[in-house]
Amino acid sequence: MVIGGMPALAVTFEPLFDSQQNVTSLAVTVRCDAYSVQANQPFLTMRKKEGNFDLPKYDDATNRITASDDKGELPLKKDLDAGALVQTWRASRASEGQIVWTFIAPPRHITETTPGGARSDLRLDQGGIIGSFNYFFPRPTPSYPEQQWKVSVSWKLDHAPAGTRAMWTFGDGSITRSRLSTVDDIIHTYLAVGPLQGTTRAANDGISDGYGTYWFGELPPALLGFEDTSKDYFQKLSALYQDPLSATNSYRIFIRRADPQVSFGGEAFLRSYCLEWSTEEIGFWTPLSIFMVISHEMVHNWALLKSAAEGPSGNDGRTTAWYNEGVGELHGITLPWRFGLISTVDMIKALNTNMQAYYTSPKINMSNADVVEHEYEDSNVQLLLYNRSTVYSMLIDIKIRQATGGRKSSDDVIIPLSLRRLRGQSHDEAEYRECLKSLLGTDSDLDDMLRGNLVKLPSSWPGFPLQLIQHDRHMFTRGYTTEEDVVTAVVKGSRAEEAGLSVGDHIISVHGVGDCIRDDSALLKVVIERGSQKVEIVFSPRSRDLVPCWQWVEQTEAT
């Protein structure tokens, strides 16, 4: 409950180190003013899961949340409802004056078999620690969702080794950084501390606090030199979305190595994103595909719809992922072409990657509700969310251009919704539907897509030199099933069987699933343990039969 004006939240981080001077965890102290909590009412809340992984529980005897106020100790009691999606801590009495709570934020333990998921967890990385508030931060319950707080972040580095550097989405750790924000916005920011490398480039106003890129250790060659290109591109995006870069409206990229996990991808949060790479995966990625990932995540800074209530899997924010990911891909691919940064050939390749993955998906008819519920259980389901939404976003852009004689496009939906979001106005599915109806007279295509109906594209795309052709492909299929990492069945006649995979094989790791879904010429590598031997089995995870598939070609090529 707010008392006497705007509530204030001051967060102080102190990195903890081992004997080798590597960061091990974060000691967190939070001071809250102009806010009170009533006895036995919800005080702090935090989800139990983020997609497919657990969040810290803070219920171990060695790492509990402890709280105090002007009266002394403020005992907290955690709800024990095993079926709840959210962890809740309640104060045993009403608070008095400033409330302070402390805890240790632990990193997530990662192995080579850790499945892919949201890149928001807190991780150790080459002597440092990097992640988002969303993973570890129990937040005070606001009086209402859009309530503004005076938020400040500071770092206690007195006992840190020489060369230690701290960074938050909104500034480095050399001084206390403050801003007005909602609690939800703050948890969607990134931080890093340790032997951090990187630079902050000058913003348009000349103040060197506008755009920065940060990492630990050595970057792989594939990621060297992208800083200037990405900054120039971000400034073009900022102009299109009418949200220019400045010292007070900065943007930061946090890069982390995922080893030993096999991973490559990004996660966009407020005015920042995390780009994650692994030694095993980075070799599969071309300069174009890396730029497409960066572009997609940058678009997420603006093109987001507010989600509905939290779903049964705890995937809050994913109920509108069809828009967020679809527009992220549509603008992430077509805007670089519109800005003259990539060729028509490169744009077609990126668009067709999504289309091939969608039309050859074994889950192609799955409803959006089921996709959201099972997104992190199956790579096919997770990528269907992206690929189908991208094809749907193409369809909407084409239809708007056709209906308006080329005078308007999906920009006239995406940018107004983005501006509403920046202004704190409603920007949800209902608003999106109204935009569609105003331009097309109907929102039926959205309903069809959400039900899992096949998205069919027209033969051409006004404003783009593209022609649609049918080019049937082989459906993606692994050809085997597992239970607890043991092969329980191999499809007779499949390429997996042909390659030598057998029932009873113990799977140690699987490499290249995402690449194989996106590229029907890619090969899957399955590392198994058979008796005392470790064996690598490589094959094409595709069906023998063809399924209908459509691709873009340049108009001159089509004719």
N, C-alpha and C positions, 0 to 999 in steps of 0.2 A: 504494500500500500504506500502510495506517495504521500509525503507530508511536507508542506511548506515549499512548494516550487518543484523545479525539475530535479529528478534523482540523479545522483552521480555515482559512477562506477570507476574506481581506480585500480588497475591491475598491474602488479609488479611480478616480473619473472626473474628467478635466479637459477642459472644453469648449474647442475651438480655434476661433478667430474669423478672419474676413476683414477687409479694411480698412474695411468698412462696419459692423463690429461685429456681423455675423451669424454664428451658429454654423455651422461647416462640417463638423465631425466630433467624435469623442470620443477622447481619449488615455486608454487604459485600463492600469492597473497592478494586478496581482493578486499578493498574497503568500499563500503556502500553508505552514502549519506542521503538525507532527505527521503528515506525509505524505511518502512517498518514492516514487521511481520507479526501476525497474530498467532497466539498459541494454537498449535495443532492444525494450522492452515499451511498449504503448500508454500515453501520458501524457495527451494532450489529444485530445478528439474533438468533432466538429461535423458535422451533416448537410450534404450538398451542396445540397439543395433544401428549400424549404418549400412544399409544394403545387406551384404553377406558376411559382415564381420561384427563382433561384439565390441562395445565401447567399455572403457574402464568402469568398474562397479563401485570403487571406493568404499568397500565394506569389509576389507581385510583389516585385521587388528593393527597391522603395521602401516596402513595407508587409508585412514578415514578422513573425512572432511571434518575439521574442527572449527567451531565458530565462537565468537565472543561479541559483546557489545559494551556499552558504558557501565553496565551493571556487573560485568564479569563474564564467566563462561555462559554460552548460549547452547545448551545441549540440543543436538539434532537427532531425530529418529527417522530412519529410512523405511518407507513402505515395503512390505514383504509380499505384495501381490505378484505372484509368479507369472500371471497371465497379462499383466500390464505391459504396454509397449514403451512406457516412459518410467524412468527412475524418479522418485520423488522423495525429498527430504523435508521434514516438518520440524519447526522449533517447538520445544516443549513448553515454552512460555512466550509471552509477548516481548518483543525487543524494545530496547531503550537506547536512543542515540545512534551513533555510528555502529554499523555491523561489519565485522571483519571475519572472513573465513579463509582457511589455508588448506592446501592439499599438495600432494606430489603427482604431477602429470607423468604417467609412465609411457614409454614408447611401445608400439605394437611389435610383437615378435614375428619375424618374417623368415620363411624357408623357401627352398626352390619349388615346393609344391603348393605354396600359397596361391589361391586362385585370384584372378583379376577382380577388381572392384573399384569403388570410389577412391580417388587419390586424395583423401582428406585426412587420413590417419597420421599420427605422429610417429616418425621413424628416425632411427639412428642412421647417419650417413657420413662415413669417412671422417669421424671425429666430432661431428656436429649432430644437431637434431633439427628436424624440419617437419612441418605439418600445419594443421589448421586448428583453430579454437573448437571447431565443430566436433572434433574427436574427443577432447578431454575436458571441456569447460562446462561444469554445472552452472546454469544461469539462474538469476533471480526471476521469480514470476512477475511479469509486468501487470499493471492494472488493466491494460488493454494492449492488443498486439502491436499497434503502431506507436506506442509510447516512446518519446524521445528521452535519451539519457546523455548526460555529460560523461563521456568515456575517455579515459586516459590510459596509456600503456607506457610503462617504464621498465628498465632493466637494471638489475643489481649485478654488476660485473667486477666488484672489488676484489674477489678472490679468483677470478678467471685467469687462465694462462695468457701470456702475451700473445697478441694476434687474434684474440677472440673478438668477434664482431656479431652484433645482433641486428635483425631486421624484421619489421612488421609491414604489412600491406601499406600502411600510411606513414612510414618513415623509419629511419634507422634508430638504433638504440642509444645513440650518444646523448639524446635529450628526451624528455618526456613528451610523448605525442598525444594530442587531444583532439576530439571531434564530437559533434552531436550525432547520435545514431540510435537506431533501435537495437535491442538485444539480439534480434535475429540477424541484423546486418553484421554485428560484431563477430558472431560465431562463424560467419562466412568470410573470414579473413585468414591469411597465412602468416606464419612467422618462422624464423630460423635463427639459430645461434651456434657459434663455434668458429672454426677456422674458415669463415665465410669469404668467398671471393665474389667479384662482380663489380659493376659500376652503376652509377646513377647518372643518366644523361640529362642535359639541360632541357627544360620545357620551353614552350613557345615564348614565354615571358623572360627567358634567359636565366631563371633561377634553377640551379642544378639539383632539383628535387622532383623532377617530373616523371621520368621513365627509367626503370632500372631492371637489371637482370642479375641473378645471384645463384651461386652454386658452391658445392664443396668439392675438393679434389680437382682432378683434371677432366675437362669435357672431352667426349669422344670427337674425332675429326668431323663426323657428320653434323655436329652441333656448333662447330666453330664458325664465327663470322655471320651468324644470323641476326645479331643484335641490331645493327643499323637498318637492315632490310625490314625487320619486324617493327622497329620504331616508326619508320616512314609509313609503313602500311597501317599501323595503329592510328597515326595522325589522320590518314585519309578516312579511316572508319569513323573516327571521332567527328570529323566534319560532316559526314553523311548522317550520322545519328544526332548531330547538333549538340555535342557534349565534348567540347575541346579539352585537350590535355593542358594542365597547368600545375603550378607548385602545390595548390590546394586540391587539385583533382588529378592526382598522380596515378601511375599504373606500374605494377611490378610483376615480374616473372620469376618464379622460384623453380629451379631445376634440381631434381634429385635422382640419384642412382638407386635402382630398385634391387640390385643384386643381394641375395641369390635368387630372388623371385625373377621370373621371366615376364617382362612388361615393357610396353611403350604406349604412351598416351598422355592425356591431360585432364585437368579438372579445373573449371573456371569458378571463381568466387568473386566477391565484391572487389572491383578495381585490381584484380590480380588473378593469376592462375599458376598451377603447379604442372610442370612438364616432367614426366617421369620416363626414364630410360633404363635399360639393362644391357649388360655386355652381350648376352645371348640374343637379344631381340633387335638391337640397333642396326645390325648388319642387314636385316630384311628391308630397312626403310631407305627410300630414295630421297634426294633433296626435295622433290615435289611432294611426296607423301608427308614428309616432316613439316613442310610449309603449310600443307592442308590442315594438319593437326593444330598448328599454331593459329592459323586463320580461324578455324572452327571455334577454338577456345576464346579468341578475342571477340568474336561476334557475340558469344555468350555474355559479355559484359553488358550488353544492351538487350538483346533479343531473348527475353524470358517472360513467360506467362506465370502469374501467381497460381500456385497449385491449390487443389481442394484439400479437404481434411486428410490427415494421415491415414494411409491405407493399412490393411491388416498385416502386411509384411514389414511395416515401419518405413516404407519408402516414401516418406513425405517429400514433396517436390517432384515426384515422378509421375503424378497423375496428369501433368501437362508436358511431360517429356517429349511427346509426339511433336509438339510445337517447338520446344527449346532445341531439341536435337535436329529436327527437320530443317528449321530456319538456320541453325548453326551450320549445317552442311550446305544448304542452298546458297546463303550469302557467303559462307566460307569458301565456296568454290567459284561462284559467279562474280563476286565483287573483285577478286584479284584480276580476273579477265577484264571486267569493266574498267578497272584502274590501269590496265595495260601492263600488269606485272607478270602474267602468265600468258602463254599462247593458247589459241583455240584448240590445238591438239592436246595440250595439257588439261584444259578445262574438260574436254570430252572424256579424256581418260579418267579423271576424277569422278565425273558424273556417272560414267558407265560402271565404275567400280561399285558404286552404290546400287545401280540397277541390276547388275549381274548377281550381286549378293542377295538382293530382294527376290528376284524372280526364280532363283535356284534354291531358296531357303526351304527346308523341309517343314518349317513352321509358318509358311506363308499365309495360311488362313486363320491363324491364331488371333483372337480378339485383343484389343489394346489392354483391356482390363486384365486378361490373363498374362499378357506380356509383362505388365508392371509387377504383377504378383510373383512371377517366376523369373524375372530378369536376370538375377545373379545365380541361377541354378544351371543355366545352359548357355553356352556362347552363342548358339543359334538364336535363342530368344533375345539375348542382350543386343546382338547386332541387328536383328529384325527391327527392333525399336528405332534404331538409327536409319537403317536403309529404307524401310517402308515410309517413314516420316519424310525422308528426303524426296522420294518419288512423289509422294502426296504434295509436298511443297512445290515441286516442279509443276504439278498439275494445276495448282491454284494460281501460280504466277502466269502460266500459259492462258488459263481461262480469263483472268482479269485483263490481260493484254488483248485477248480476242474480243472481249465484251466491250472494251473501251476504245477499240481501234488503235491500240498502242499508246494511248495517252496516259494510261496508268498501269501499274504493275503491283506485285505483292509488296513492294516498298511502301505503297499507300495503305497497307495494313500494318506492316512490321514497324515502321518508324513512328507513326502516331501512338501505337501501343507502348513502344519504348519510351517515348516522351511522357506518357501517362505514368509509367513506372518511375521515371526520374523525378516527377513532380509529386509522387506519393499518392497518385490517384489509382482507381481500380484498373486492373490490367489482367483480367482472368479470362477463362474460356468464354463466358457470356459476352464480354467485350469483343473478343475475337469473332464470335458468331455474328454479332451486330455489324462488324466491319465487312464480313463476307456478304451478308444480306444486302448491305448498302451498295456493294459493287457488283454482285452476281445475282441478287434476288433470292438466293437460297444458300443454305449451309449443308445440303444433303451429302456433298462429297465427304465432308468431315465425318458424318455419321456412318457412311459406307466404310471409310477407312478404319474407324474405331471398331466396327463390327468384324473386321478382318477380310472384307471383300477385296477382290483384286483391284489394284489401282492401275487403270489403263490411261496411257498418255496419247494426246493427239499426234498427228504425223509430223507437225512442225512446231517451232517455238518462236513466236514473233519477237523480233529484237535480237535474235541469236541465229547465226548461220548454221542451223542444225536441222537434220532430217532423221526421222525415226525409222529404223528397219528392224525386222524380226530376225534374231540370230539365236537359235535354240542352243541350250547348254546342258551339261550334266548336273543333276541335283547334288548338293552337298550332302554327304553322309559319311560318318566315321566307319560304319560297317561293323561295329562291335558295341557291346554294353559292359558296364562295370558296376561293381558294388564294393565299396570300401577299397578302391584302387586295385581290385582283382578282376580280370576279364571273366565275365560270366557267360557271354555268348558272342559268337562271331558269325555274321551273316554269311550263309553259304553262297559262294560265287562272288563275294565282295572283293574289292581290291585289298582290304585288310587281310582277308584269308589268303589271298594270292601272295601277299608279302610275307606271310609266315606267322601272323599273330594267332595265338591259341588260347583256348579256355584254360584258366588257371594261371596265366601269366600275371605277374605282379607289376603294375605300372609304377615306375619311379617318377617319370615326368613326361609331359606332352608338349611339344614345341611347334608353334606356327599355326595354331587353330584359327586365329583371327585372320592371318594372311591367307590361309586356304579358303576361308569363307569369302574374302574380298577378291581373291585371284584364283580362278579355276585351274590355272596351270601350276600353282604352288603345291609343294609336297609336305605332308605331315610327318614329323619325326616322333615316334613313340619309343621311349627308353624303358625297357622292361627288365625285370629280374626273373630268370628262369633257372631254378636250382641255385647253383653257386655262380652262375654266369650273368653278366650284364650285357644285354643285347639291344642294339638300335634297329628299329624296324621303320622303314621309310616307304610311304605310298601316297597315292593321290586319293584323298577322301571324297570321291565322287561316284555317283551311280553309273551303271552301264547305259541306262536309257537317257534320252534327252527330254527336257521339259521346255515349254515355251518361254522365251526370253527376248527382251527388246533392248536395243542399244542406239545411242546417238552416233551419227556420222556427219561430217561436213556436207552441206548441201551439194557442193560440186562433186564430192565423192559419191553421194547417193545417186546423182543423176548421170 
